[in-house]
Amino acid sequence: MRVGVLALQGDFREHIAALSAIGVEAIAVKTAEEINSVDALVLPGGESTTIAKLARIFEVFDLIKQKIKDGLPVYGSCAGLILLSNKILDGIEGQETFGGLNVIARRNAFGRQVDSFEGEIDFKGVGKLNSVFIRAPWVEEVGTEVEVLASSHGHPVAVRQGKILATSFHPELTDNHAVHRYFVEEICKAR
């Protein structure tokens, strides 16, 4: 199995390192050819509007959107959650998403950069995790087909819908690779 990590902006290197640590072939992707060569895709944390704009510039936005619609397994952390959401609250005018995840996400829901924090959450099927929240979104509303896997401060921060996994937090910034393993084993069904 080969997992691509969208390498336009954000902490893609950390996701590649986490996936590699659990024995998965992970590569940085930014072209259509590279995206078409992978079995799954990770959308990293970073700045959601910048990632979307760069995906347009690199001419991969529509490809990624279609791949998600066609069932490519995808995991998004922080900005990745925003990019996977069908609707955003507090987005900038005209902000685009790849969509596919029937949720409403609130950008920067936990506050500004100075409000970033670490906290323990209970992730369904994984257990307790120390989680890093940096200008993190939360899920404001979930559709009936969306499963909430973890919550913090009364809001969903990890959700799953079919072949899509999304977290508000950054598991790639810890040495616990349980979320990446969950993505590979439960979402991608690779062992």
Residue, then its C-alpha position, 0 to 999 in steps of 0.5 A: m500500500r502506498v499513501g500520498v501526503l499532499a505536500l503543497q503546504g503544512d506539516f506533510r513531512e510529519h505525516i510521512a514520518a508517522l506513516s513510515a514509522i508504522g511500515v507504510e510506504a508514504i510519499a509527498v504528492k503535489t502533481a496529478e501523476e503522483i496523486n494518481s499513483v497512490d492508494a490513499l491520501v493524507l491532507p495535512g494540517g497547515e492553512s486550509t485556504t492556502i492549501a486549497k489555493l495551491a491545489r488550484i495553482f498546481e491543477v490538482f484541486d478537481l482531481i482530489k475532489q473527484k478521487i474523494k467522491d470516487g472513494l479514495p481513502v483519505y485522512g485530514s488533520c486540522a486544516g485537512l478536516i476543514l478541506l474535507s468538510n462539506k460546509i465551513l463556518d467562519g471561512i473566508e469569502g469564497q473558501e473552497t473545500f474538497g468536500g465529501l465529509n457531511v459535516i459543518a466545521r468551524r475554523n479556528a474554533f478553539g481560538r487563536q494561535v495563543d490558545s493552542f493546547e494539548g489535551e487527552i481525548d478518548f478515541k473510539g477503537v484506539g483509546k486515550l491519546n494525548s492530542v495537539f490542537i493548534r488553531a484547531p477547528w471542531v465539528e459543529e454538526v454531523g450528518t447521520e452517516v458520520e460517526v464521531l470517534a472523539s470529542s473535546h470541550g463538548h465538540p467532535v474532534a475526530v470523525r469518520q464517514g466511509k473512507i474518510l477520516a478527519t481529526s481537529f488535532h495533529p497526531e503527526l506531532t506526537d510519537n503515538h502513531a495510533v491514529h495513522r495505524y487506525f487510518v491504514e487498518e480501519i479506513c484503508k483496510a490494509r494490514 
